[in-house]
Amino acid sequence: MKKFLLLLAAAALTASMAQADAKSGQKVYLKTLKAKFGMNGTKFAAEHTVAEWEDLFANDAAGFIKEYSAKFPSAVPVLTNPEMKDKLQEVGDFAKEYGSDSGNVPSCG
């Protein structure tokens, strides 16, 4: 029983940490990328499925940077800025949390 409770507590902690990263990513998206991409967070996150977002944000977001640099050339300086490396992973957590097939809807417009 003790192992079960520890496992349950660990799962709850992991879920809350993932949610915190998604919230941080939502803030980063709204502050730095929304104007560049010209779409609100809901529309952005719905552009891909969760699995597609996972692929795009693998390898330090290489696929994301490539795809969104091609779509939005004015965003290249932001997307390739070394200071954005960790922040892009948070944006990835946001996108994965609210991907088109996740069933979740962000509270941002």
Backbone torsions as a table, in degrees:
resi	resn	phi	psi	omega
1	MET	NA	-38.6	-179.2
2	LYS	-63.8	-41.1	178.3
3	LYS	-62.3	-40.7	179.5
4	PHE	-62.1	-43.8	-179.9
5	LEU	-66.2	-39.1	176.7
6	LEU	-64.5	-42.0	178.0
7	LEU	-63.8	-41.6	178.5
8	LEU	-64.1	-42.6	178.5
9	ALA	-65.0	-41.2	178.6
10	ALA	-64.1	-40.9	178.8
11	ALA	-64.4	-41.3	178.8
12	ALA	-65.2	-40.4	179.3
13	LEU	-65.6	-42.9	178.6
14	THR	-62.2	-43.2	179.5
15	ALA	-64.1	-40.7	-179.5
16	SER	-70.1	-33.5	177.1
17	MET	-67.7	-40.1	178.5
18	ALA	-64.3	-39.9	178.1
19	GLN	-63.6	-39.5	179.4
20	ALA	-63.6	-40.9	178.2
21	ASP	-65.7	-37.7	177.9
22	ALA	-64.9	-39.9	177.4
23	LYS	-64.7	-43.0	176.9
24	SER	-62.0	-42.5	178.9
25	GLY	-63.8	-36.7	176.8
26	GLN	-62.6	-43.1	179.0
27	LYS	-64.2	-42.4	178.6
28	VAL	-62.9	-45.4	179.9
29	TYR	-58.2	-50.2	-177.1
30	LEU	-63.1	-36.9	-176.0
31	LYS	-79.4	-38.8	-170.6
32	THR	-114.9	-23.9	-173.2
33	LEU	-113.7	-25.1	-176.5
34	LYS	-54.5	-48.4	-178.7
35	ALA	-65.9	-36.0	-179.7
36	LYS	-69.6	-38.5	-176.3
37	PHE	-89.7	-18.1	178.1
38	GLY	67.4	29.8	177.2
39	MET	-145.7	149.7	179.2
40	ASN	-73.4	171.6	-176.5
41	GLY	-63.1	-34.3	-180.0
42	THR	-64.3	-48.0	-179.9
43	LYS	-65.8	-41.1	178.4
44	PHE	-58.5	-52.8	-176.3
45	ALA	-63.4	-30.5	-178.6
46	ALA	-80.2	-1.1	-179.7
47	GLU	-67.9	-23.2	-177.9
48	HIS	-141.6	161.4	173.3
49	THR	-77.5	169.0	178.5
50	VAL	-58.7	-44.7	-180.0
51	ALA	-63.5	-39.7	178.3
52	GLU	-64.7	-41.4	177.2
53	TRP	-62.4	-40.7	178.9
54	GLU	-59.0	-43.0	178.4
55	ASP	-65.0	-43.4	-178.4
56	LEU	-64.6	-34.3	-177.1
57	PHE	-94.9	3.6	174.4
58	ALA	-70.8	160.8	177.2
59	ASN	53.7	54.2	178.8
60	ASP	57.5	38.9	174.9
61	ALA	64.8	27.4	-177.0
62	ALA	-58.3	-45.0	-179.6
63	GLY	-66.4	-39.5	178.3
64	PHE	-63.1	-48.1	-179.3
65	ILE	-60.7	-43.4	-179.8
66	LYS	-63.5	-50.0	-176.9
67	GLU	-64.9	-47.2	-174.8
68	TYR	-80.1	-20.1	171.3
69	SER	-70.0	-38.1	178.2
70	ALA	-69.6	-39.9	-179.8
71	LYS	-72.2	-37.1	-173.1
72	PHE	-132.6	78.5	-176.6
73	PRO	-55.6	-29.8	-180.0
74	SER	-68.9	-14.6	-179.7
75	ALA	-88.3	-7.7	-175.9
76	VAL	-54.2	-46.9	-179.9
77	PRO	-59.5	-35.1	179.2
78	VAL	-73.6	-47.4	-176.2
79	LEU	-65.0	-30.9	-176.9
80	THR	-98.9	1.4	178.5
81	ASN	-67.2	124.4	-179.3
82	PRO	-57.1	-28.7	178.6
83	GLU	-69.1	-16.3	-179.5
84	MET	-88.4	-6.2	-173.9
85	LYS	-53.2	-54.6	-179.7
86	ASP	-69.5	-35.7	-179.3
87	LYS	-66.4	-34.7	177.7
88	LEU	-65.4	-32.8	176.2
89	GLN	-65.7	-35.3	175.6
90	GLU	-67.5	-40.1	175.6
91	VAL	-60.9	-39.3	176.4
92	GLY	-61.6	-40.7	177.2
93	ASP	-62.4	-40.1	176.7
94	PHE	-62.7	-49.0	-178.3
95	ALA	-62.0	-41.4	180.0
96	LYS	-68.2	-38.2	179.4
97	GLU	-63.4	-34.1	-174.4
98	TYR	-118.8	23.1	178.1
99	GLY	-55.2	162.7	-172.1
100	SER	-58.3	-27.3	-179.5
101	ASP	-105.1	12.5	-176.2
102	SER	-79.7	-24.5	-174.7
103	GLY	82.3	-0.8	179.1
104	ASN	-102.8	147.6	178.4
105	VAL	-127.0	122.3	-179.6
106	PRO	-70.3	157.5	-179.5
107	SER	-97.0	42.7	179.3
108	CYS	-128.2	151.9	-180.0
109	GLY	-126.6	NA	NA
